[in-house]
Amino acid sequence: MDLILWRHAEAEDGDDNLPDHKRRLSARGEKQAKQVARWLHRHLPHKRKVLVSPAERTQQTAHALELPYEVEPRLGLGASVADVLSVAGWPHHSGAVLVIGHQPTLGRVAAQLLGGTEADWTIKKGAVWWFARRVRDGERRTVLRAVLNPDFA
């Protein structure tokens, strides 16, 4: 299984009158989303599922990919590591699952997958962390296949 974590691109600053889940991408964020989406188009396997937080900025990020996606309420603001891994089907889903979500959750998922325990790791806005679950020599292993920041897409 491949699990790809994509943090939403840069969003506009919030204000007191706008709920956090309604914040939209900034102009820079729209550009970041398009850059990373081009890279993902070249590398995503054909057998894939795209799951997105219900927040406006994550759906805008997903829209840049121009692929079908499912809005998953359990990936919203405040989601837990267990929520992300459960909705993704980690590690037993066949194929790839792309999750578009938020900090600090995605950083905590990355720490859990690589270090075996939750920690507050930072994933840059618009960045992708791509994990794979493999069996080698009878052992199950989590492999970090790629990390891509929008500046390098």
N, C-alpha and C positions, 0 to 999 in steps of 0.2 A: 504494500500500500504506500502511496505517496500522500503526504499531508502538506499542503502549501498554505502558509499563513501570510496574508496580505493585509497590512495595516492601511486603513483608509488614508488617502492623500491629505495634504494640508487643507484645513478648513478655516473658514472665517472665524474671527473672534466672536465669542458669545456676548450677548447683552442681557440685561435683566428681564427684558420683555420676550425673549426667545428661549424656549426650552432647549436644552442641550441636544436632544435627539433631532431637532429641526435644523441644526446648523448645516450649512451647505459648504461645498468646496470653494476655496478661493480661486482666483484665476491661475495662480501658481499651482494649486492643487489639481486643477483640471489638466494642466500640462503634465504634471507628474503622473497622474492616472493614465493618460494616453501613452506616455513613454513606457511605463511598466507594462501596460496592456499589450503593446507591440511585442515586447520581449516574451511575455507569457504566450501570446499567440504562436510564436515560433517554437515554444518548448513544451506546452501542455500536451499530455497524451490525449488521444481521441476519446478514450474512456475516462470521463471526468464528470464531477458534480461540483457546482459552484453554490456555496451557501453564504448568505449575506445577513448581517445585522439589519434590523429594521430602521436604524438611524439613516437620515437623509444623506449624509456624507458618504456612508458606506455604499449605499445604493448608487450614488453618482459615480463612485469609484468603480463599482461593478459594471455600470453602464458603459464605461470606456472600453471594456473588454469585448463588447458586442457579442456576447454569448448568453444563452438562457441561464437564469439563476433563480434560486429559491430564497425568499426572505424567511429567515429562521429566528423567531422571537427569542429563543434561548441564547442567541449570540449577541444580544443587545448590550447596552451599557451595563456594567456590573456583572457580566457573565463570569462564571467560574471556569477554572481549568477543566473540571469534570464535565461541565456543560459543553465546552468546545470539543473535547475528546469523544463525548457521547454522541453528539449530533454528527460528528465526522465519521463515526464508526471505527475509530482508531483502536487497535491496529489491524482489524479484521476486514475492513471494507476492501473489495477488489477494485482496483483502479485508483484514480487520483481524486482527492477532495480538496478544493480550494475554498478556504474560509476567509472572508473579508470582514474584519472586525476592528477591535479597539485595544488601546493600552489601558490599563496595565495587563489585561488578560492575555493578550498574545505573547507578551514577553514572559509571562509566567508559564504559559504552555511551552515555549521554547526551552526555558530552564528545566521544566519537568522532563521533557523529552531527552535533553542532552545530559542533564546533571542528576536526574532521578529525584529531584525535589523542587518544589516551587520556590522561586526567588524573583525579585523585582528586576528583571532584565529589561532593557529598553530596546524597542524596535522603532526605528526612525519612521516618520510619517511617509507613507507611500512605499515602504520597503516590503520585500518578499523574503521569507525564510522557507526553504523547501526541504522537507524531511522525507526519508524513506525508511520503511521497516523491512528488513531482510533477514533471512536465515542463512548463516555462514557457519560451516563446521558444526552444525547442530545447535548453534546458539542464535537466539533472536537478537538482532542489533538495530539500533536506530542510527541512521546515517544522515548527516547534514549535507545535502547535495548542492545547495546553492544559497547564497545570500546576495540580494540585489537591492541596492539603494537607487532611488529614482535618478540621482545624478549620474549614474553609470549605465543607465538603460539605453 
